[in-house]
Amino acid sequence: MEGHVRDARISSTSKNRASHDTTDKQDHHIDLDDAERIEPSAETYAAIMATNKPNPRGPGYIKLYLLAGMIFLCSTMNGFDSSLMGSINALPNYTEYFGLPSNGNASTGIVFAIFQISPAAYRGTIAGAYNTFYNVGSILATSAVYACHLHLADQGDLDWRIPLWLQMVCPGMVCFFIKFFPESPRYLVANDQHEKAREIITNYHTNGDPNHPLVTLQMKEMLGTLQGAPDASWKDLLDLRILNIVYSVIGWAFSVVGARLHDVVGRRKMLMGSTLGMTISLALVAAGAAGKVEYGNDAAATMSIVFIFLFGAIFSTGYTPMQPIYPAEVVSNKMRAKAMGTFKLTAGAAGFLNTFVGPIALNSIGYWFYVFFVFWDAFEITFMYFFFVETKGMTLEELDAIFEAKNPRKASIEVKNMQSRIMKEERANEQIDL
């Protein structure tokens, strides 16, 4: 009887999928019912999602959302911790207990599991929501401090102790529930536990349907990618850490030098010169990457890495010291607070794009990603030449007068030329007197 029920279920499933056969972009037939003939490709995935898309509100997905929500608490605890000390420093009971000044003391101060288990169609939404819970933690921390101070300020130290105790809630929940989390299917495939990996994909990506073509597709993709790949060694990790340390040291050293050069060479020349250097570096990075990809030239790949480091050094020299300075110099006193807020907002948005969009673009278009920024930096040089104002050696009030001119860029250059001429004349007069 059980065999008849199973056969009937398979027959019903096949009928339901009769319309799932489709064609790829080259008009080749894609048979989604024949598991053996499913080939891993973007076309196959698109065909499956177009004809047999799993229900995102199914039981497997609901479990996945709950698990992801638990991981979100890691971000929540980060936001809670970061905001807690800033809020708690303002409590009189806290500052009195620790003998701090009344104005406070500023010195008080697994995510990838989501990427591994999330379906590709919803990975951006599920994994992207992680960082948003940082704000949830911040809200909880400031609200807890406010509520405790409002109602418990006369109860000794409870108004600051309770918010500190609440720090244990999110990590405690994560520690308790983490044992219910599934293992990464890619980890299981890499360790030859294929059936367990298939079971996880079935439960969380296809709502328990083991015959869904998406299960076969993802298993084949993971097998093709992970099987036979060399295991990452501690040496590989150590080498990567060393490269990061070297890159950071180089960046710090060149940024210190750049901080001084901006007052010697001038803002315009430094920014335009460094941008030109970055443009050349990126062009050579793109050329090296192209040489490796198109011709398998290892020397070109090495050149690409060298110029990535050079790009970082040039950026640190020209841009790192000026990021908090130049935006404040080129606005009036009345606008400075709003302008710096806008700068922080745009810098954060650019950082978000670099972090989340950059890797996707690099993976999609390869070395053309660098080529795009070669042209972008070239545009920046042109923009700087025509619009950037020289601010070296001028007071903020003098800069206000320059921005009232019809052409502020031209006016600033004229002022700097005049200052240079006067300084040369004074030095010449001193030499004559001597």
Salt bridges, closest charged atoms under 4 A:
ASP21 OD2 - HIS29 NE2 3.83
GLU43 OE2 - LYS25 NZ 3.34
ASP157 OD2 - ARG161 NH2 3.79
ASP159 OD2 - HIS149 ND1 3.36
ASP192 OD1 - HIS194 NE2 3.86
ASP209 OD2 - ARG17 NH2 2.63
ASP239 OD2 - LYS235 NZ 3.09
ASP263 OD1 - ARG267 NH1 2.80
ASP298 OD1 - LYS292 NZ 2.50
GLU329 OE2 - ARG267 NH2 2.71
